[in-house]
Amino acid sequence: MLIKKLKSHMGESKFDWLYSLHHFSFGEYYDSHNLGVGPLRVINDDIIAPHTGFETHSHKDMEILTYILEGAITHKDNIHNEEKKVEKGSVQYMSAGKGVSHSEFNKENIETRLVQIWIIPDKNGYEPKYGQVDFKWEDRVNKLLLIASGEKEAPIKINQSVNIYALYLEKNRKIKFSPNKGYGYYIAFFQGKTKISDLIADKYEAIMGDENIEINSLEDTHMLIFEIKKK
């Protein structure tokens, strides 16, 4: 069965420099019934004002990915990575492991919109590491782009049984998605209206399930599909 998740069932943070939509409990937003899906712990849809950003802060034992929707972010950390710029369509990956401190700033003259993703790893204590992949935009247009996986051959290797696909589907296009046996999925939408079965999802909404589906774009749409192994 497919389940649609409305924006009203998510949390928000609003500051002078940041708007953040929280798909799951995060920061001051807490809902005991909305703590994530399996090891998928955070999906934050962030809009960061020009010349602002996240000051240095620390993480531990978390797989962290940043998917850039618009603009760019500049990364700096304490494991010898400075001024790492990640632009639209590209993905930054950080395995926090034993512990890492970093900052993320929008040094551009326009707003940056990004998706912040946290995944609980399969074990604690990994050595911290950082990486980024500058994907070609066209590689996700009307086709599934596997950006990260803990099991499949993917540009980004994560320490968990989760596969992450990016998809930009042009208006009136269709694509099928069949999860692996024993897996379900959580689809987060960032642009446009999309029809899956008898459900229509809009920007800032999500659909979850485990059945084979056909994704139909009613407008130009942009989404991330998280394929997650069931317990």
Secondary structure, DSSP 8 states (H G I E B T S, - for coil): --EEE-GGGSEEEE-SSEEEEESS-BTTB--TT-S-BTTEEEEEEEEE-TTEEEEEEEE-S-EEEEEEEESEEEEEESSS--SEEEETT-EEEEE-TT-EEEEEEE-SSS-EEEEEEEE--SSS----EEEEE---GGGGBTS-EEEEESSS--SEE-SSSEEEEEEEE-TT-EEEE---TTEEEEEEEEES-EEETTEEE-TT-EEEESS-EEEEESS-EEEEEEEEE--
